[in-house]
Amino acid sequence: MDDPPRIPRRRVLRGAVGAAGLAALGPLAAGCSTTPLTRAVPQAVERHLTPAEAWERLAVGNMHWVAGRLDHPDQTPERRRAVAAAQHPFATVLTCIDSRVTPETVFDQGVGDLFVVRTGAQTVDGLVTGSIEYGPLQDGTPLIVVLGHQNCGAVKAAVAAIESGRRPPGHLADVVEALRPAVEEARAQGGDTVDRAVHAQIRRTVTELRRDPALAPRIDRGGLGLVGAYYELASGRVSLLSTVGF
Ligand SMILES: [Zn+2]
Protein backbone atom coordinates (compact mmCIF):
# COMPACT_ATOMS: atom_id res chain seq x y z
CA MET A 1 0.00 0.00 0.00
CA ASP A 2 1.32 3.44 -0.86
CA ASP A 3 1.99 5.89 1.93
CA PRO A 4 -0.44 8.78 2.10
CA PRO A 5 0.85 11.98 0.50
CA ARG A 6 3.05 14.01 2.79
CA ILE A 7 1.90 17.51 3.56
CA PRO A 8 4.51 20.04 4.62
CA ARG A 9 3.77 21.00 8.21
CA ARG A 10 6.50 23.54 8.69
CA ARG A 11 5.80 27.22 8.82
CA VAL A 12 7.72 29.13 6.24
CA LEU A 13 8.48 32.80 6.06
CA ARG A 14 7.70 34.37 2.75
CA GLY A 15 7.64 37.90 1.54
CA ALA A 16 4.59 39.96 0.83
CA VAL A 17 1.94 37.95 -0.95
CA GLY A 18 0.02 40.64 -2.82
CA ALA A 19 -1.37 39.74 -6.21
CA ALA A 20 0.64 36.54 -6.38
CA GLY A 21 -0.88 35.43 -3.13
CA LEU A 22 -4.34 36.21 -4.33
CA ALA A 23 -3.67 34.17 -7.47
CA ALA A 24 -2.69 31.29 -5.23
CA LEU A 25 -6.19 31.33 -3.77
CA GLY A 26 -7.67 30.17 -7.03
CA PRO A 27 -7.07 26.52 -6.22
CA LEU A 28 -9.15 26.87 -3.09
CA ALA A 29 -12.24 27.73 -5.04
CA ALA A 30 -11.43 25.12 -7.67
CA GLY A 31 -10.69 22.39 -5.16
CA CYS A 32 -7.09 22.00 -6.39
CA SER A 33 -4.53 20.73 -3.93
CA THR A 34 -1.32 21.79 -5.64
CA THR A 35 -0.65 24.79 -3.39
CA PRO A 36 1.87 23.91 -0.66
CA LEU A 37 0.14 23.56 2.67
CA THR A 38 2.41 25.93 4.51
CA ARG A 39 1.70 28.95 6.61
CA ALA A 40 2.68 31.74 4.28
CA VAL A 41 2.75 34.57 6.78
CA PRO A 42 4.58 34.33 10.09
CA GLN A 43 2.74 35.18 13.28
CA ALA A 44 5.19 37.98 14.03
CA VAL A 45 3.91 40.13 11.18
CA GLU A 46 0.23 39.30 11.46
CA ARG A 47 -0.52 42.84 12.59
CA HIS A 48 0.44 44.11 9.14
CA LEU A 49 -1.26 41.62 6.84
CA THR A 50 -2.94 42.88 3.72
CA PRO A 51 -6.47 41.63 2.99
CA ALA A 52 -5.06 39.20 0.40
CA GLU A 53 -2.44 37.89 2.81
CA ALA A 54 -5.08 37.41 5.49
CA TRP A 55 -7.26 35.43 3.10
CA GLU A 56 -4.31 33.33 1.96
CA ARG A 57 -3.61 32.41 5.55
CA LEU A 58 -7.19 31.25 5.97
CA ALA A 59 -7.06 29.43 2.64
CA VAL A 60 -3.94 27.52 3.62
CA GLY A 61 -5.48 26.62 6.97
CA ASN A 62 -8.57 25.31 5.21
CA MET A 63 -6.39 23.11 3.03
CA HIS A 64 -5.00 21.60 6.23
CA TRP A 65 -8.56 20.90 7.42
CA VAL A 66 -9.65 19.37 4.12
CA ALA A 67 -6.57 17.14 4.07
CA GLY A 68 -6.98 16.13 7.72
CA ARG A 69 -3.53 17.49 8.58
CA LEU A 70 -4.14 20.34 11.02
CA ASP A 71 -1.21 22.42 12.27
CA HIS A 72 -3.12 23.57 15.39
CA PRO A 73 -1.22 26.88 15.40
CA ASP A 74 -1.39 29.31 18.29
CA GLN A 75 -2.82 26.81 20.75
CA THR A 76 0.08 26.62 23.19
CA PRO A 77 0.34 28.06 26.71
CA GLU A 78 2.98 30.44 25.32
CA ARG A 79 0.53 31.80 22.76
CA ARG A 80 -2.17 32.06 25.42
CA ARG A 81 0.13 34.17 27.58
CA ALA A 82 1.37 36.22 24.63
CA VAL A 83 -2.11 37.41 23.67
CA ALA A 84 -3.39 37.88 27.22
CA ALA A 85 -2.51 41.56 27.30
CA ALA A 86 -3.46 42.45 23.74
CA GLN A 87 -4.96 40.78 20.70
CA HIS A 88 -4.56 41.57 17.02
CA PRO A 89 -6.61 39.04 15.07
CA PHE A 90 -5.99 39.10 11.33
CA ALA A 91 -9.59 38.42 10.27
CA THR A 92 -13.19 38.65 11.38
CA VAL A 93 -15.33 35.67 10.42
CA LEU A 94 -19.11 35.98 10.37
CA THR A 95 -20.73 32.58 10.14
CA CYS A 96 -23.62 30.44 11.31
CA ILE A 97 -24.16 29.03 14.79
CA ASP A 98 -24.00 25.54 13.25
CA SER A 99 -21.92 23.17 15.40
CA ARG A 100 -20.17 21.84 12.28
CA VAL A 101 -18.87 25.21 11.13
CA THR A 102 -16.27 26.27 13.69
CA PRO A 103 -13.98 28.91 12.15
CA GLU A 104 -10.84 28.20 14.18
CA THR A 105 -11.08 24.56 13.12
CA VAL A 106 -12.03 24.84 9.46
CA PHE A 107 -9.35 27.51 8.92
CA ASP A 108 -6.79 25.83 11.25
CA GLN A 109 -6.22 28.85 13.47
CA GLY A 110 -5.77 29.36 17.18
CA VAL A 111 -6.08 31.74 20.09
CA GLY A 112 -5.94 35.40 19.16
CA ASP A 113 -6.14 34.78 15.41
CA LEU A 114 -9.79 35.49 14.61
CA PHE A 115 -12.69 37.62 15.69
CA VAL A 116 -15.68 35.30 15.31
CA VAL A 117 -19.30 36.44 15.06
CA ARG A 118 -21.94 33.74 14.79
CA THR A 119 -25.68 33.98 14.28
CA GLY A 120 -28.30 31.74 12.68
CA ALA A 121 -27.45 31.63 8.94
CA GLN A 122 -24.99 34.49 9.57
CA THR A 123 -27.87 36.98 9.67
CA VAL A 124 -27.03 40.52 10.68
CA ASP A 125 -28.70 43.45 12.36
CA GLY A 126 -27.32 46.56 14.01
CA LEU A 127 -26.03 44.73 17.05
CA VAL A 128 -24.30 42.06 14.97
CA THR A 129 -22.86 44.60 12.53
CA GLY A 130 -21.40 46.49 15.48
CA SER A 131 -19.53 43.35 16.49
CA ILE A 132 -18.30 42.91 12.91
CA GLU A 133 -17.14 46.52 12.81
CA TYR A 134 -15.19 46.14 16.03
CA GLY A 135 -12.07 44.56 14.55
CA PRO A 136 -11.63 46.79 11.50
CA LEU A 137 -12.51 49.99 13.35
CA GLN A 138 -10.79 49.38 16.65
CA ASP A 139 -7.87 47.21 15.68
CA GLY A 140 -7.32 47.57 11.92
CA THR A 141 -8.36 43.97 11.21
CA PRO A 142 -7.74 43.65 7.45
CA LEU A 143 -10.36 41.07 6.44
CA ILE A 144 -14.01 40.19 6.99
CA VAL A 145 -15.24 36.79 5.84
CA VAL A 146 -18.94 36.05 5.42
CA LEU A 147 -19.08 32.26 5.57
CA GLY A 148 -22.33 30.48 4.71
CA HIS A 149 -22.61 26.72 4.59
CA GLN A 150 -24.21 23.70 3.00
CA ASN A 151 -27.37 22.23 4.52
CA CYS A 152 -27.95 25.21 6.81
CA GLY A 153 -30.63 24.38 9.37
CA ALA A 154 -31.55 28.02 9.93
CA VAL A 155 -32.15 28.53 6.21
CA LYS A 156 -34.12 25.28 6.00
CA ALA A 157 -36.28 26.43 8.89
CA ALA A 158 -36.82 29.80 7.25
CA VAL A 159 -37.82 28.21 3.95
CA ALA A 160 -40.25 25.90 5.76
CA ALA A 161 -41.75 28.76 7.75
CA ILE A 162 -42.16 31.03 4.74
CA GLU A 163 -43.60 28.32 2.49
CA SER A 164 -46.03 27.09 5.16
CA GLY A 165 -46.94 30.51 6.48
CA ARG A 166 -46.43 29.27 10.03
CA ARG A 167 -44.63 31.64 12.37
CA PRO A 168 -41.87 29.92 14.33
CA PRO A 169 -41.82 30.33 18.13
CA GLY A 170 -39.99 33.00 20.05
CA HIS A 171 -37.25 35.01 18.45
CA LEU A 172 -36.74 32.34 15.80
CA ALA A 173 -39.23 34.45 13.91
CA ASP A 174 -36.66 37.26 13.83
CA VAL A 175 -34.16 34.97 12.11
CA VAL A 176 -36.80 33.96 9.58
CA GLU A 177 -37.61 37.57 8.81
CA ALA A 178 -33.93 38.39 8.40
CA LEU A 179 -33.67 35.55 5.89
CA ARG A 180 -36.91 36.32 4.05
CA PRO A 181 -35.33 38.40 1.23
CA ALA A 182 -32.78 35.67 0.47
CA VAL A 183 -35.42 32.95 0.62
CA GLU A 184 -37.79 34.88 -1.64
CA GLU A 185 -34.94 35.45 -4.09
CA ALA A 186 -34.14 31.75 -4.07
CA ARG A 187 -37.77 30.70 -4.53
CA ALA A 188 -38.03 32.96 -7.57
CA GLN A 189 -35.00 31.27 -9.11
CA GLY A 190 -36.24 27.70 -8.68
CA GLY A 191 -34.02 24.68 -8.11
CA ASP A 192 -32.63 23.88 -4.67
CA THR A 193 -34.27 26.61 -2.65
CA VAL A 194 -32.24 26.06 0.50
CA ASP A 195 -28.84 26.10 -1.20
CA ARG A 196 -29.78 29.04 -3.40
CA ALA A 197 -30.98 30.90 -0.33
CA VAL A 198 -27.68 30.20 1.45
CA HIS A 199 -25.78 31.68 -1.49
CA ALA A 200 -28.20 34.60 -1.72
CA GLN A 201 -27.77 35.31 1.97
CA ILE A 202 -23.97 35.34 1.60
CA ARG A 203 -24.23 37.76 -1.36
CA ARG A 204 -26.70 40.01 0.39
CA THR A 205 -24.64 40.16 3.56
CA VAL A 206 -21.46 41.00 1.65
CA THR A 207 -23.34 43.75 -0.18
CA GLU A 208 -24.74 45.09 3.08
CA LEU A 209 -21.34 45.19 4.73
CA ARG A 210 -19.80 46.76 1.62
CA ARG A 211 -22.28 49.61 1.99
CA ASP A 212 -21.78 49.98 5.72
CA PRO A 213 -20.81 53.63 6.30
CA ALA A 214 -18.16 52.71 8.85
CA LEU A 215 -16.56 49.95 6.77
CA ALA A 216 -16.82 51.37 3.24
CA PRO A 217 -14.08 54.02 3.62
CA ARG A 218 -11.65 51.42 4.90
CA ILE A 219 -12.44 49.13 1.99
CA ASP A 220 -11.98 52.03 -0.45
CA ARG A 221 -8.58 52.84 1.05
CA GLY A 222 -7.43 49.27 0.56
CA GLY A 223 -6.91 48.39 4.19
CA LEU A 224 -9.95 46.16 4.51
CA GLY A 225 -11.11 43.27 2.36
CA LEU A 226 -14.46 41.52 2.30
CA VAL A 227 -14.91 37.89 1.27
CA GLY A 228 -18.02 35.84 0.60
CA ALA A 229 -17.37 32.12 1.05
CA TYR A 230 -19.24 28.81 1.19
CA TYR A 231 -18.45 25.82 3.39
CA GLU A 232 -19.15 22.21 2.40
CA LEU A 233 -19.90 20.13 5.48
CA ALA A 234 -18.59 16.73 4.41
CA SER A 235 -15.48 17.75 2.48
CA GLY A 236 -14.58 20.61 4.80
CA ARG A 237 -13.77 22.76 1.80
CA VAL A 238 -14.32 26.52 1.82
CA SER A 239 -15.05 27.91 -1.64
CA LEU A 240 -14.34 31.53 -2.40
CA LEU A 241 -17.45 33.18 -3.86
CA SER A 242 -16.50 36.85 -4.01
CA THR A 243 -13.91 39.36 -2.93
CA VAL A 244 -14.16 43.09 -2.34
CA GLY A 245 -11.22 45.35 -1.63
CA PHE A 246 -8.42 43.17 -2.97
ZN1 LIG B 1 -26.39 27.26 9.37
Residues whose N, C-alpha, C, O or C-beta is under 5 A from the ligand:
A	BS01	ZN	C96 D98 A121 C152 G153 A154
